[in-house]
């Protein structure tokens, strides 16, 4: 009884072991914080709040210390990885790098497109060269097949003439007339072309002839030398008579009340000629000037009477066809004021 009266009832809770353990628990966080933040920062925290853990101010100090410790700890720990002051610079560098790559891709694409454009230009130029080479080889082949000399004489000019005008003289608006280059290179300025005089007049007649008739084809059958500077070419000319042919070349065969839209009655002769194919045998006479190496005379004729007679069956109707026609029986365009509307631009 006396022994118990000298010791309080909760003596076991005040033993040195219990108090020692409480002090050790209180010292461990300080030790860790001391190691993390350094002795100076830890001592500053103790100066701001010297109250022990068991005092009445402990809750207020406890709320204040974690904000200081945790904030300092986060800033110290995160600062080596991603400093806030360096974020804008990193974004700027990233944007600059992306812009650099965009500019580089754009330049690469532009260089690629330029190479493609240049490739197309080179291919077109090469294509033109090959076409010219093919034309030269074809001319040489034709000359060899005809057994004519290969030097630049009336023979080679005659062969080239029929190659250039094998389909007449087709003219497309806005495009260069290729046949004119050849005519001006080998024909005399005062060329005698039979119905007309001069290179321009010959080219205009060719253009009108090709426009009035459809699917013009001229074939060289043979070449014969009739004099020292004279050749005669035997030819076959094929044309198709169309409504345009009758209106422009044979306007007198059309009825006065002819209407394109309603397709009214044609005259008897015109109705038998429309859409008919004429095959005409003919010749072209070349007169050569050895001094200037140019053609001085070019006389062309094709028998248009024979195929018309075969179609119409009598000479009377054939004579009516040519009575007021703008073409003669030798298949040459007759000069007239109507030709003034046709101009060649080259």
Order of alpha helices (4+ residues) and beta strands (2+ residues): alpha-alpha-alpha-alpha-alpha-alpha-alpha-beta-alpha-beta-beta-alpha-alpha-beta-beta-alpha-alpha
